[in-house]
Amino acid sequence: MQGTASPVPPTLTPPAAALSPTSAPVTGSLDGAALVQEYCTECHTLNRVKRTSGSAAEWASIIEKMVGEGLEVTGQEKQAILAYLAQTYP
């Protein structure tokens, strides 16, 4: 049938990747230390962060808790923060 275009399915955007302590973080040029300084010290002293240690899974849980408390970061920022904290404060 001429003149009838076949329907084009809408482009679907994949859901944002969840914060995963086991996935390799894609941090690009994001500086996890600078992000911790910028975001974490809005509510905490840097010493509080430095006194805490944990596995990647534990840090991921802490970060998600902070998001629940109002922390606004992108997925890539969360991954950069997680990578930095898990490596620096294991």
N, C-alpha and C positions, 0 to 999 in steps of 0.2 A: 504494500500500500504506500504510494508515494505521498510525500508531504507530512507523514507522521514520523516524528523523531522517536527513536527508541528512548525510553526513560534512562536517565543517567543517575546511578545511585549517588547519594550525597557522600561527600568525602568525610570519612570518620577520623576523628582525631583520637589516637590511642590515649588511654588514661595515663595520667602522670605516674611515673614509677614511684612505688612506695619506698619509704626509707628502709633499706635492707642492709643489715650489717654483714651479710654474706656476699652481696653483689659488689663488684669492683666499682668504686666511686668514679664518676665522671666529673672531675672537678675543673678541667680546663685550666684557666689561669686564675681560678679563685684561690685565695689565700685563706686557709682554714684558721690560722692564728689570728689574722686580721678580722675575720668574721666573728670569732669568739670574742675578741676584744670589743668589736662593735655591738654585737647583739647581747651577749651574756652579761656584759657589765652594765646594761640598762637597768637590771634588777639586782645583780650580785656583784660582789667584789671579785676581781680576778683571782685573789687568794682562795676564795671559796671553790672556784673551778679547779685550781691547782691542787687543793687538798682532796679532791675527789678522784677516784680511779675506778676503772671498770673495763670489762670486755667490750667489744664492738656492740654486742647485743644489749649490754647494760647501758652504754652511752646512747644507743638508738632509742631505748625506752625513755631515758631522761630527756632527750631532745623532743620526742613525741609528747611527753608530759608538758614540756615548756610551750610547745605549739598549742596544746590545750589550754594553757594559761594565757595565751595571747601573743606568743612569739610569731611574727610574720616573716617567713623566709621562703625562698623558692626551693624547689626540689634539689637543684644543683647546690645551693648554699647549704642545705641540710647535709648533703653528701660530703661536701668539703669540711664542714664542721665535724661531722662524724669521723671522717678519716683522720683529721688532725687530733681530735680528742682521744680516739682509740690508739693512735700511735704514740702520742705524747704522754698520756696518763692511763696506761694499761692497768 
